[in-house]
Amino acid sequence: VYQTSQESPTSISGGGSNPIAYGASAIAPQGIYYLGGSPNEEGARRISLVSANDEGKLVVRKIGKLPFSFQNGIACYYHGALYFGLGKQNGKLSARLYRYDLQNGELKELASLPGPAREQAVAQVLNGKLCIFSGGNKKAYTDGYGYDLSAGTWQKLSPVRFAGEPISLLGASSVKLGDSEMLVVGGFNKPVYDWTVYHLTSLKGQALADFKHVYFNSAPQFFQWNRRIMVYNAKDNSWHNFGLLSFPAPCGAALVLSRGHIVCASGEIKPGLRSNEIHIGLLK
C-alpha cells in the first residue's frame, strides 16, 4: 500500500503548466479523472479531475500524485476509487495494476495482469469486474482478462474475435453502455502491426530509413485498422459486431456516451495523421 501526496483541490485552467498526452482517463459522476500522460516528470505523476463549475467553465484540479510516472495505461472509476495500471510505469512496460481511493488518497497495488505487460489496452468495469482486452507490446494481443474487484481474483475472458478471426483493439477506445456491456471503436490491425514492429526492430541503416519512408507515407487503407463496431457483453462473456464505421477507423480517439448518442472525436486514422473530425452515432 502506498500513500500518495494528495493535494488540496486548487482550481487551475487548462491543466496548468504541464503539457498532457497519452494519459488514461476515467469518467465519474464528479467529472473526468486524468492520470499521468505528460512528457515531464511532474505531469506524468499527476492525478487530475476535469469538471465544469457553476458557470459552465472548465476547471482542472490536481487531486493527487503517483509515486511513479504513468503513460499509455488503462483507468476506470468504480465505487469511489480509480482502478488503473498497465502501460508504461517509470518508463517501462508493466502488467501491474492499482486501486486509488479517492476518499483518502491511498494507493494499493492489486494482483498483476496474468498476461504479458502491455500498453494501449481497452478496459471497463462490468458486472463488478475490471475487464481488460487487447493492447500490445512487440505484438498486438487479442486476449482478455477479468479481475473480480470483490474477490481479488483473475479469470480469462473471451478473446476478441469476429467470425473466428482474432481482432486487435490495440489503440482502440471504449465506452460503457450499461453495467454489463461496453462498446469499442478502432484498433490496429494485428498482422500489419506485428509485421511493422518486426521490421522496425530488425532493419538497420538505410534499409530502416527506406522502410519508414514507405510506411509513414502509405494511405490509411494500407493499415487496415479495425472498422467493426464491437460490443462486449460481460453477462455471457461474448463479443458482437454491430456493423462498420462510416468513417476511417480511428485509434486514440475520444469516445463518449451522451444522451443516447455515441460521440467519437479526433484520433489518428494512420500513424502520424490525426483527424479533426467529430462523428455522432445514435443508440437504438
Secondary structure as UniProt FT lines:
FT   STRAND          2..3
FT   STRAND          11..12
FT   TURN            14..17
FT   STRAND          24..28
FT   TURN            29..30
FT   STRAND          31..35
FT   HELIX           41..44
FT   STRAND          46..52
FT   TURN            54..55
FT   STRAND          58..65
FT   STRAND          70..71
FT   STRAND          74..78
FT   TURN            79..80
FT   STRAND          81..85
FT   STRAND          88..89
FT   TURN            90..91
FT   STRAND          92..93
FT   STRAND          97..101
FT   TURN            102..104
FT   STRAND          106..109
FT   STRAND          122..126
FT   TURN            127..128
FT   STRAND          129..133
FT   STRAND          144..148
FT   TURN            149..152
FT   STRAND          153..157
FT   STRAND          161..162
FT   TURN            163..164
FT   STRAND          165..166
FT   TURN            170..171
FT   STRAND          173..176
FT   STRAND          181..185
FT   HELIX           190..202
FT   HELIX           205..216
FT   HELIX           220..223
FT   STRAND          228..233
FT   TURN            234..237
FT   STRAND          238..244
FT   STRAND          254..258
FT   TURN            259..260
FT   STRAND          261..265
FT   STRAND          268..270
FT   TURN            271..272
FT   STRAND          273..274
FT   STRAND          278..282
//
